[in-house]
Amino acid sequence: MTKVPFIYTECRESIGFDINLVEKKVNGNSSGVDITGISKIVEGDSRGLDVTAVYKSVEGSSEGMDIGLVKIVEGDAIGFDISGVTKIVKGCSKGVSLTGVYNYSWGVEDFLIQYGTLGNYIEKKDDKSFGLQVGLYNRIGDQTCPLINVWGLKNIPKYLKNKKKAYDIKVTERALEMLKREKSKEDANGFLTGKEYGNGFVGEKK
């Protein structure tokens, strides 16, 4: 690890809160909150909140919130981004992307809202996705529309249904885990009885 306090940092992994007035380079993954004056380069995945005044580059995927002038992501990008000039995502995007000039994403995962003053471009149109583009020039796949471009509205009910299903499964799993823990506590506390119940015995506190 190389570090000049509050000026420059180069490290293998980054976790937590950090401030650098010039540059930060992470050779692996980055997570947490970072404030960087000029540029931040992440060779792995980026998670969390980043405020980078000029330029941010991510060789892996990006998830969270980013604020800066230029952002380039080699993988997928999920979350909320504000870029003063442009944002380029060479994978799929999901969430909200606001740029002062131009937005680009290779594809969309579930949904995407793009605002680019001059234009927005999504190269691949997924029939399962939905979203909105606002700008002077908007294009997703072969669908082009100036000012406002909307696609996939029919996919919204299915998306919401799948989200609810996933939430219900998660709640059920948590409830089962809680019951399992309670059962383990009862067994540990020696809940035993001689009262027969089927082929076994019912626990009753001594």
N, C-alpha and C positions, 0 to 999 in steps of 0.2 A: 504493500500500500504506500502510495506517495501522496502527501498532503501538505499544502501550504494553507494554514488556517484562514478561512473565509475568502481565499483566493482561488485555489485549484485543488482538485482531488482526483486521484486515479486509484481505483480499488477493484477487487475481484467481485465482491457482492456489496450491495448497499441496502441497509435496513434502517428505518427511523427518519429522523429529521436532520437536514443538512443545508447549509448556505454556502455558496461559492460565487464570488463576484465575477469570475472570469469563465471557468470551465469545469465540468465534471465528466469523467469518463469511467464507465462501469464495464468491466470485462465479462461480467455475468448478468445476473438478474438484479433489478432495482425495485424496491418497494418502500412506501412511506411517503414523506413530504420533502420535496426538494425545491429550493429557490436558487436559480442560477442566472448570472448576469448576462453571459453571452451564449454559450452552447452547452448542451448535455448530450452525450453519446452513450447509448446502452447497447451492448453487444448481445444481450439476452432479452428477457421479457421485462416490461415495465408495468408496475402496479402502483396506484395511489394518486397523489396530487403533485403535479409538477407545474411550477411557474418558471419558464425559461424565456428570457427577454427576446432572444433572437432566433435560435435554431435548436431543434431537438431531433435526434435520429434514433430509431429503435430497430434493431435487426430482427428481433423476435416479434411478439405480440404486445399490444398496449391495452391496458384496462384502467379506467379511472377518469380523472379530469386533468386536462392540460390547458395551459394558457401561454401563448407566445406568438411569435410572428410566423415561423415556418415549422411544420412538423412533417416528418417523413417516416412511415412505418412499413417495414418489409413484410410483416405478417398481418394478422388481423387487429382491428381496433374496436374496442367496446367502451362506451362511456360518453362523456360530455366534453367537447373540445371547443376552444375559442382560439382561432389563429388569425393574426392581423393581416397576413398576406395569403398563405396557402397551406393546404393540408393534402398530402399524398399518401394513400393507403394502397399497398400492392396486394393485399389480401382482401378479406371481407370486413365491412364496417357494420356496427350496430349502435344506435343511440342518436346523439345530436352532434352535428358538426357545423360550426359557424365560422366563416372565413371572410376576410375583407375583400379578397379578389377571386380565388378559384379553389374548388373542391374536386378531388378525384378519389375514386375508390374502384377497385377491380370488381367487387361484388358486394352483396348485402346479406347479412344474417338476420333473419326475422324482420327487422324494421330499421329505417334510417330517415332522419330529417336533416336535410342539407340547406344551408344558406351560403351562397357565394355571390357577391355583387356582380361580377362579370359572368360567372357560370359555374355549373355543377355537372360532373360527368361520372356515371357509373357504367363500367364497360359491360358487365354481365347482368342480365335481368333474370332473377330467380322468380319463378311463378308462385312460390310460396311466401314471398316477402311482400311488404307494403311500405309506403313512405311518401315523402313530400320533398320536392326541390323548389327553392325560390331563388331566382336570379335572372339576369338578362337572357342567358342561354342555359337550357336544362336538357339533359339527355340521360336516359337509362336504356341500355341495349339499343334497339332501333326506334325507341319512342322518344321523340323530341318535341319540346314545347317551350316557348318563351315565357318568361315571368314566373309562371307556376306550373309545375308538373307533378301530377298525382298518379300513383299506380297501386294496384293490389288491394283496393279497399275491401274486396270480397274475402280477403284472407284474415281480416281483423277478428271476426267472431271465432274462427278456428284457433287463432293465436291465443285469444283470451281463454278459450276453453282448455287449451293445453296448459296454460299457466295455472289455471284453477286446479286442474288435475294434478299437476306437479306439486302445488301447494298442499292439496289434500293428502297426497302420499307422504309428504314431509311431516305433516301434522300427525298422521297415523303412526309413522315411524317413531316420532318423539314420544307419543303416548305409549307405544309398546315398550320403548326403552325405559320409560318411567315405571311401568308396571314390572318390568324385569328387575329394576333396581329395588323396588319395594319388596318383591318376592325374595331377592337375595338378602335384604335386611332381615326379613322375617326368619329365613332359614338360619342366618347368622345368630339371631337372638334366641334360637332354640324353641321355636313355636312347635309344640308337639301335643298330641292328645291320643287317647285310646279310642276315640269315637270313630267308628268305621264309616267310610264314605266310598261306596263303590268297591274298588279293589285296593284302596289305600286308606289314608287317614286324613282327617281335616285338621288343620292347624288351629290351636286354640291356646291363647296365652295362659301360662301357668299362674 
